[in-house]
Amino acid sequence: MGTKNISEIIKDENVLEWLLEKNNPSVRYWTLMDLKGLSTTSPDVLNTRKEIISYVPVKTIFSNQEDAGFWVHEEDMYLPKYTATTHQLLILAELGLPRNSEIEKGIEHIFQFQRNSGHFLTTLPKTERGKDSAVKDGCCFDGNILFYLIQFDYLDDPRTTKLLDFIIDYYDLDNGGWHCRAYPINPEGVFPKNCYMGATKILKAFSYMPKEKRTHKINEIIEKEVEKILRNGVYYYLRNPDGSRKPKAGWKRFGFPLFYQTDILEVLDTLTRLEIKDSRMDDALNFIIGQRKDGKWYLKNTFNGKMWVDIEEKNKPSKWITLRALRVLKRWHSL
């Protein structure tokens, strides 16, 4: 993997022009900042972000929002998957939509699901006693909520602080990560003790926090989680019967949006946002480069048909996957 090769890839003007097309203001918005290097106060960036509200996927999602701020079920923010409230807020955050009154109604509805501990459960508490849940579980769930709270400027909200305190409190300092009742199905088939995929969601959220907002404890967790990912070669965390490592095949199929899933691209996006450059990332980086075809990357994993609106087409060139791949390579090249 030569530096010259990466330099040529990230400077492909034809691809950059494709990403900057106005028919997808969300991709254009992130491209202007992450690939063209414009600031958040640039007139082009500001004007493009204003256009996101008129983007078809955004309009479709909002057209299905109830007046009270929720999607589908008032008492369940998670089911049905991909059309319920928390999924919509996650997609809208990924699309770069700025905070508005509809978002605020959705967020206020979400906060009704927060327990006194700071943790979120998927169903509304039926009693005051129900708010005292001591469950320590679901790091992917809390991580995704933290991500969109940060994106929608709720980081300084006391309720977000309570969530952060909960996440920090139940971090496993000895083994790394956070416990999840669904992980692992086969303890002998994995190397990490705690949920590997879920932990990437919290790390992603942490990576979007301004450096000055990260406490010593958060930085300590980031350091331990980064080292864990590097030790596992990013996606070689599965264990063969003979004790050797094998890759997680699903992480090789790039998708958008990912919800509770993840892939090599999202994890490297997080690592490079944290300014990590390590030789143990080389294999994953080379895999990303190898998936490039005619300067672009393709959508291989999709929830189309399950969401309110399809986003791009499977097995076709993807602006979202291409954007993410190029910003990973651009950051790597500049570190």
Beta strands, then each sheet from edge to edge (+ up, - down):
strand 1: 238-239
strand 2: 245-246
sheet 1: 1+ 2-
end
